[in-house]
Amino acid sequence: MTRDVKLGWDVEALSKAYRQGHMAATMGMAKTRCPYRSEVVIAAWEAGWDDAEQVVREQQKRDGLFSRIA
């Protein structure tokens, strides 16, 4: 497993942070509530949060469109 000893992160940790950020946005958690301290891991968490937040916004737009049509 690739690990940067100086920074204390590896690909698995970044993937986990991304998934947790994604889940946090899906559940409505504020982006400012990231639990990580390492800049690289924070970036992974925020990327997951941003991706999920975009999906949620698009879903809300679709839901709004369908409710106006119905």
N, CA, C and O atoms as CSV, one atom per row, in Angstrom:
chain,resi,resn,atom,element,x,y,z
A,1,MET,N,N,0.847,-1.172,0.000
A,1,MET,CA,C,0.000,0.000,0.000
A,1,MET,C,C,0.892,1.235,0.000
A,1,MET,O,O,1.871,1.301,0.743
A,2,THR,N,N,0.549,2.214,-0.837
A,2,THR,CA,C,1.324,3.439,-0.917
A,2,THR,C,C,1.025,4.306,0.284
A,2,THR,O,O,-0.133,4.568,0.611
A,3,ARG,N,N,2.094,4.750,0.939
A,3,ARG,CA,C,1.914,5.577,2.126
A,3,ARG,C,C,2.982,6.656,2.146
A,3,ARG,O,O,4.162,6.376,1.938
A,4,ASP,N,N,2.562,7.900,2.399
A,4,ASP,CA,C,3.506,8.985,2.553
A,4,ASP,C,C,3.780,9.121,4.040
A,4,ASP,O,O,2.946,9.633,4.787
A,5,VAL,N,N,4.949,8.663,4.468
A,5,VAL,CA,C,5.275,8.625,5.887
A,5,VAL,C,C,5.308,10.033,6.483
A,5,VAL,O,O,4.890,10.225,7.624
A,6,LYS,N,N,5.790,11.003,5.740
A,6,LYS,CA,C,5.883,12.369,6.246
A,6,LYS,C,C,4.509,12.970,6.528
A,6,LYS,O,O,4.329,13.673,7.522
A,7,LEU,N,N,3.555,12.699,5.664
A,7,LEU,CA,C,2.238,13.314,5.803
A,7,LEU,C,C,1.245,12.453,6.580
A,7,LEU,O,O,0.245,12.967,7.081
A,8,GLY,N,N,1.504,11.172,6.684
A,8,GLY,CA,C,0.634,10.294,7.446
A,8,GLY,C,C,-0.649,9.911,6.739
A,8,GLY,O,O,-1.666,9.700,7.400
A,9,TRP,N,N,-0.640,9.813,5.421
A,9,TRP,CA,C,-1.836,9.402,4.688
A,9,TRP,C,C,-1.460,8.390,3.624
A,9,TRP,O,O,-0.308,8.306,3.197
A,10,ASP,N,N,-2.456,7.623,3.207
A,10,ASP,CA,C,-2.278,6.668,2.125
A,10,ASP,C,C,-3.541,6.691,1.264
A,10,ASP,O,O,-4.520,7.356,1.603
A,11,VAL,N,N,-3.510,5.975,0.174
A,11,VAL,CA,C,-4.637,5.982,-0.760
A,11,VAL,C,C,-5.913,5.505,-0.073
A,11,VAL,O,O,-6.987,6.058,-0.309
A,12,GLU,N,N,-5.807,4.503,0.757
A,12,GLU,CA,C,-6.985,3.983,1.460
A,12,GLU,C,C,-7.588,5.046,2.384
A,12,GLU,O,O,-8.808,5.190,2.456
A,13,ALA,N,N,-6.731,5.785,3.084
A,13,ALA,CA,C,-7.218,6.840,3.975
A,13,ALA,C,C,-7.916,7.945,3.185
A,13,ALA,O,O,-8.930,8.482,3.630
A,14,LEU,N,N,-7.377,8.282,2.023
A,14,LEU,CA,C,-7.997,9.313,1.190
A,14,LEU,C,C,-9.347,8.845,0.655
A,14,LEU,O,O,-10.308,9.613,0.604
A,15,SER,N,N,-9.406,7.585,0.260
A,15,SER,CA,C,-10.658,7.020,-0.229
A,15,SER,C,C,-11.709,7.021,0.876
A,15,SER,O,O,-12.869,7.351,0.631
A,16,LYS,N,N,-11.311,6.656,2.074
A,16,LYS,CA,C,-12.234,6.635,3.206
A,16,LYS,C,C,-12.725,8.051,3.515
A,16,LYS,O,O,-13.914,8.257,3.761
A,17,ALA,N,N,-11.814,9.022,3.501
A,17,ALA,CA,C,-12.197,10.408,3.770
A,17,ALA,C,C,-13.176,10.900,2.715
A,17,ALA,O,O,-14.148,11.583,3.039
A,18,TYR,N,N,-12.927,10.557,1.450
A,18,TYR,CA,C,-13.838,10.946,0.362
A,18,TYR,C,C,-15.237,10.372,0.615
A,18,TYR,O,O,-16.234,11.089,0.535
A,19,ARG,N,N,-15.297,9.082,0.917
A,19,ARG,CA,C,-16.599,8.434,1.153
A,19,ARG,C,C,-17.317,9.067,2.342
A,19,ARG,O,O,-18.531,9.263,2.306
A,20,GLN,N,N,-16.568,9.384,3.390
A,20,GLN,CA,C,-17.188,9.998,4.564
A,20,GLN,C,C,-17.685,11.407,4.260
A,20,GLN,O,O,-18.744,11.809,4.741
A,21,GLY,N,N,-16.924,12.160,3.465
A,21,GLY,CA,C,-17.371,13.488,3.063
A,21,GLY,C,C,-18.619,13.407,2.211
A,21,GLY,O,O,-19.534,14.219,2.353
A,22,HIS,N,N,-18.655,12.426,1.328
A,22,HIS,CA,C,-19.818,12.216,0.465
A,22,HIS,C,C,-21.047,11.916,1.322
A,22,HIS,O,O,-22.117,12.486,1.108
A,23,MET,N,N,-20.887,11.032,2.275
A,23,MET,CA,C,-22.001,10.672,3.150
A,23,MET,C,C,-22.443,11.871,3.995
A,23,MET,O,O,-23.637,12.082,4.209
A,24,ALA,N,N,-21.481,12.641,4.465
A,24,ALA,CA,C,-21.809,13.801,5.298
A,24,ALA,C,C,-22.689,14.793,4.537
A,24,ALA,O,O,-23.673,15.292,5.084
A,25,ALA,N,N,-22.348,15.079,3.292
A,25,ALA,CA,C,-23.162,16.007,2.496
A,25,ALA,C,C,-24.535,15.427,2.223
A,25,ALA,O,O,-25.533,16.148,2.254
A,26,THR,N,N,-24.596,14.132,1.956
A,26,THR,CA,C,-25.873,13.480,1.693
A,26,THR,C,C,-26.799,13.591,2.901
A,26,THR,O,O,-28.015,13.707,2.754
A,27,MET,N,N,-26.210,13.555,4.093
A,27,MET,CA,C,-26.998,13.651,5.324
A,27,MET,C,C,-27.258,15.093,5.749
A,27,MET,O,O,-27.923,15.340,6.755
A,28,GLY,N,N,-26.728,16.049,4.974
A,28,GLY,CA,C,-26.979,17.453,5.280
A,28,GLY,C,C,-25.990,18.093,6.231
A,28,GLY,O,O,-26.239,19.197,6.716
A,29,MET,N,N,-24.876,17.437,6.515
A,29,MET,CA,C,-23.871,17.991,7.414
A,29,MET,C,C,-23.158,19.163,6.732
A,29,MET,O,O,-22.895,19.110,5.531
A,30,ALA,N,N,-22.851,20.198,7.475
A,30,ALA,CA,C,-22.147,21.359,6.940
A,30,ALA,C,C,-20.722,20.985,6.539
A,30,ALA,O,O,-20.084,20.151,7.181
A,31,LYS,N,N,-20.238,21.605,5.481
A,31,LYS,CA,C,-18.884,21.344,4.994
A,31,LYS,C,C,-17.833,21.731,6.038
A,31,LYS,O,O,-16.738,21.168,6.052
A,32,THR,N,N,-18.149,22.658,6.884
A,32,THR,CA,C,-17.213,23.122,7.914
A,32,THR,C,C,-16.998,22.098,9.027
A,32,THR,O,O,-16.142,22.300,9.888
A,33,ARG,N,N,-17.750,21.015,9.026
A,33,ARG,CA,C,-17.645,20.014,10.096
A,33,ARG,C,C,-16.691,18.876,9.771
A,33,ARG,O,O,-16.768,17.811,10.384
A,34,CYS,N,N,-15.806,19.081,8.830
A,34,CYS,CA,C,-14.827,18.050,8.468
A,34,CYS,C,C,-14.022,17.652,9.700
A,34,CYS,O,O,-13.486,18.519,10.390
A,35,PRO,N,N,-13.928,16.357,9.984
A,35,PRO,CA,C,-13.243,15.910,11.201
A,35,PRO,C,C,-11.728,15.751,11.053
A,35,PRO,O,O,-11.058,15.394,12.022
A,36,TYR,N,N,-11.185,16.001,9.890
A,36,TYR,CA,C,-9.764,15.743,9.646
A,36,TYR,C,C,-8.912,16.985,9.840
A,36,TYR,O,O,-9.417,18.108,9.838
A,37,ARG,N,N,-7.588,16.765,10.013
A,37,ARG,CA,C,-6.641,17.859,10.240
A,37,ARG,C,C,-5.582,17.964,9.140
A,37,ARG,O,O,-5.088,19.058,8.866
A,38,SER,N,N,-5.238,16.869,8.524
A,38,SER,CA,C,-4.238,16.875,7.456
A,38,SER,C,C,-4.829,17.519,6.208
A,38,SER,O,O,-5.930,17.163,5.788
A,39,GLU,N,N,-4.104,18.466,5.612
A,39,GLU,CA,C,-4.627,19.195,4.457
A,39,GLU,C,C,-5.018,18.277,3.308
A,39,GLU,O,O,-6.033,18.509,2.653
A,40,VAL,N,N,-4.230,17.239,3.053
A,40,VAL,CA,C,-4.511,16.333,1.944
A,40,VAL,C,C,-5.782,15.529,2.223
A,40,VAL,O,O,-6.606,15.343,1.328
A,41,VAL,N,N,-5.939,15.064,3.428
A,41,VAL,CA,C,-7.128,14.280,3.792
A,41,VAL,C,C,-8.357,15.187,3.829
A,41,VAL,O,O,-9.445,14.768,3.435
A,42,ILE,N,N,-8.194,16.410,4.293
A,42,ILE,CA,C,-9.297,17.379,4.275
A,42,ILE,C,C,-9.759,17.597,2.835
A,42,ILE,O,O,-10.958,17.651,2.563
A,43,ALA,N,N,-8.806,17.721,1.922
A,43,ALA,CA,C,-9.150,17.925,0.511
A,43,ALA,C,C,-9.946,16.746,-0.034
A,43,ALA,O,O,-10.881,16.942,-0.810
A,44,ALA,N,N,-9.593,15.536,0.355
A,44,ALA,CA,C,-10.329,14.350,-0.091
A,44,ALA,C,C,-11.745,14.365,0.480
A,44,ALA,O,O,-12.705,14.078,-0.236
A,45,TRP,N,N,-11.882,14.697,1.761
A,45,TRP,CA,C,-13.196,14.758,2.407
A,45,TRP,C,C,-14.058,15.816,1.726
A,45,TRP,O,O,-15.229,15.578,1.428
A,46,GLU,N,N,-13.470,16.984,1.483
A,46,GLU,CA,C,-14.216,18.064,0.845
A,46,GLU,C,C,-14.601,17.720,-0.594
A,46,GLU,O,O,-15.666,18.126,-1.059
A,47,ALA,N,N,-13.759,16.985,-1.296
A,47,ALA,CA,C,-14.097,16.559,-2.657
A,47,ALA,C,C,-15.318,15.651,-2.637
A,47,ALA,O,O,-16.214,15.793,-3.470
A,48,GLY,N,N,-15.357,14.724,-1.699
A,48,GLY,CA,C,-16.531,13.858,-1.546
A,48,GLY,C,C,-17.764,14.661,-1.186
A,48,GLY,O,O,-18.851,14.411,-1.707
A,49,TRP,N,N,-17.593,15.635,-0.286
A,49,TRP,CA,C,-18.706,16.483,0.131
A,49,TRP,C,C,-19.222,17.273,-1.062
A,49,TRP,O,O,-20.430,17.332,-1.291
A,50,ASP,N,N,-18.315,17.881,-1.825
A,50,ASP,CA,C,-18.706,18.681,-2.989
A,50,ASP,C,C,-19.451,17.836,-4.025
A,50,ASP,O,O,-20.472,18.259,-4.566
A,51,ASP,N,N,-18.931,16.650,-4.292
A,51,ASP,CA,C,-19.578,15.774,-5.279
A,51,ASP,C,C,-20.989,15.402,-4.849
A,51,ASP,O,O,-21.916,15.444,-5.658
A,52,ALA,N,N,-21.156,15.043,-3.604
A,52,ALA,CA,C,-22.484,14.652,-3.108
A,52,ALA,C,C,-23.419,15.849,-3.069
A,52,ALA,O,O,-24.604,15.719,-3.376
A,53,GLU,N,N,-22.903,17.013,-2.697
A,53,GLU,CA,C,-23.732,18.204,-2.619
A,53,GLU,C,C,-24.264,18.566,-4.000
A,53,GLU,O,O,-25.406,19.005,-4.133
A,54,GLN,N,N,-23.447,18.384,-5.013
A,54,GLN,CA,C,-23.883,18.638,-6.384
A,54,GLN,C,C,-24.999,17.674,-6.787
A,54,GLN,O,O,-25.977,18.080,-7.414
A,55,VAL,N,N,-24.852,16.406,-6.428
A,55,VAL,CA,C,-25.884,15.407,-6.727
A,55,VAL,C,C,-27.185,15.760,-6.010
A,55,VAL,O,O,-28.264,15.660,-6.594
A,56,VAL,N,N,-27.086,16.169,-4.753
A,56,VAL,CA,C,-28.273,16.542,-3.977
A,56,VAL,C,C,-28.969,17.733,-4.621
A,56,VAL,O,O,-30.193,17.740,-4.752
A,57,ARG,N,N,-28.189,18.754,-5.031
A,57,ARG,CA,C,-28.786,19.923,-5.685
A,57,ARG,C,C,-29.507,19.547,-6.975
A,57,ARG,O,O,-30.614,20.016,-7.238
A,58,GLU,N,N,-28.870,18.696,-7.775
A,58,GLU,CA,C,-29.489,18.262,-9.027
A,58,GLU,C,C,-30.768,17.477,-8.770
A,58,GLU,O,O,-31.753,17.624,-9.493
A,59,GLN,N,N,-30.744,16.640,-7.734
A,59,GLN,CA,C,-31.938,15.866,-7.378
A,59,GLN,C,C,-33.059,16.797,-6.932
A,59,GLN,O,O,-34.219,16.593,-7.287
A,60,GLN,N,N,-32.715,17.811,-6.161
A,60,GLN,CA,C,-33.730,18.763,-5.708
A,60,GLN,C,C,-34.333,19.520,-6.884
A,60,GLN,O,O,-35.536,19.779,-6.904
A,61,LYS,N,N,-33.501,19.880,-7.871
A,61,LYS,CA,C,-34.016,20.551,-9.058
A,61,LYS,C,C,-34.988,19.645,-9.804
A,61,LYS,O,O,-36.057,20.088,-10.223
A,62,ARG,N,N,-34.615,18.367,-9.970
A,62,ARG,CA,C,-35.493,17.421,-10.654
A,62,ARG,C,C,-36.782,17.237,-9.880
A,62,ARG,O,O,-37.863,17.219,-10.468
A,63,ASP,N,N,-36.680,17.101,-8.564
A,63,ASP,CA,C,-37.871,16.920,-7.746
A,63,ASP,C,C,-38.783,18.141,-7.845
A,63,ASP,O,O,-40.004,17.997,-7.905
A,64,GLY,N,N,-38.208,19.329,-7.863
A,64,GLY,CA,C,-38.989,20.556,-8.000
A,64,GLY,C,C,-39.669,20.630,-9.347
A,64,GLY,O,O,-40.819,21.056,-9.446
A,65,LEU,N,N,-38.969,20.218,-10.376
A,65,LEU,CA,C,-39.531,20.212,-11.722
A,65,LEU,C,C,-40.704,19.238,-11.794
A,65,LEU,O,O,-41.756,19.570,-12.341
A,66,PHE,N,N,-40.527,18.049,-11.249
A,66,PHE,CA,C,-41.590,17.046,-11.296
A,66,PHE,C,C,-42.792,17.474,-10.451
A,66,PHE,O,O,-43.929,17.171,-10.814
A,67,SER,N,N,-42.574,18.151,-9.365
A,67,SER,CA,C,-43.709,18.568,-8.526
A,67,SER,C,C,-44.513,19.669,-9.215
A,67,SER,O,O,-45.721,19.777,-9.002
A,68,ARG,N,N,-43.853,20.489,-10.041
A,68,ARG,CA,C,-44.580,21.532,-10.781
A,68,ARG,C,C,-45.374,20.926,-11.935
A,68,ARG,O,O,-46.438,21.431,-12.292
A,69,ILE,N,N,-44.858,19.847,-12.516
A,69,ILE,CA,C,-45.533,19.191,-13.646
A,69,ILE,C,C,-46.765,18.436,-13.153
A,69,ILE,O,O,-47.811,18.451,-13.802
A,70,ALA,N,N,-46.637,17.781,-12.012
A,70,ALA,CA,C,-47.716,16.907,-11.510
A,70,ALA,C,C,-48.934,17.655,-11.076
A,70,ALA,O,O,-49.909,17.046,-10.637
